[in-house]
């Protein structure tokens, strides 16, 4: 068991005094390994709060560079870092916030050739990707590798959050067996998102991740949380495991990873 | 019997930008047909030609996915609420 330094006791004091966390919970966080897919809208706030919480090992996958139009919501980056790799920018912010966090960067585009190896080294995977091909790839890989996936997605004023825990609940394909055909995907038809919505949903993903690490409370396994910002409503719907799921059922029809084509001109990025 | 239907953002263009509408019917299929009568084109967005919901759209009766009830034949009762929940992929990296 590692000893906290005086600085750590002070830094994490508001966690440590929570009976649900305590010193042992804080230690679990410091020893945990979390992989963030994307340092964009969802990944920025998620990385920020995971770092503040003292997640000991944070992997970040992104191949994109910081753009001025990102800064309306991607708060881990800054104006002076326009043009910098998002992974590098995120690392700078995290290291300035909390030196306890060991950040590992993967400047790569996720595909079937690298995802299995990437997720292998981590306890939990947070999906902050922005396109269907990546979401299906990540889901299938997590099912195959038995990794718990914390899912979040946003669109204009609406967000969805859930936790896919293999063996314990449904996966993304139990909900939506196939990606939408090109042109039918909601995110292809009109853009835009209220910037702060990314913060709400990305941070709900962090809350779920921390509960999983700590083993406390009830997680969103088997539940889909929907946030409607315009009407100020949170709703929780039941998600059920599909006995005929193409990937997580007893007789899966998908046993290899699929690299779906890019949709409607939107670049397949993480 | 008028039932409350929650319309997701991607379909609100078809419902005069309303996120909540009402529709009449005894089953989910009736409700979808009544929605089509009110908002032309919406059925094609929700359903395959067979009438079953598209594979990237789920329909919920209260908190339950109708695929795990009786599908579009599921009977509805007064006070029920229907939600249309499409897959959304956005995390807005770009």
Interface residues (C-beta under 8 A of the other chain):
Chain A: X38 X40 X41 X42 X43 X62 X64 X67 X69 X70 X73 X127 X128 X129 X130 X131 X132 X135 X152 X153 X154 X155 X156 X157 X158 X160 X175 X176 X177 X178 X179 X180 X184 X185 X186 X187 X189 X190 X193 X198 X224 X226 X228 X230 X231 X235 X236 X237 X238 X239 X240 X242 X266 X267 X269 X270
Chain B: X8 X9 X10 X13 X19 X54 X55 X56 X58 X60 X63 X64 X65 X67 X68 X83 X85 X86 X87 X88 X89 X90 X91 X92 X93 X94
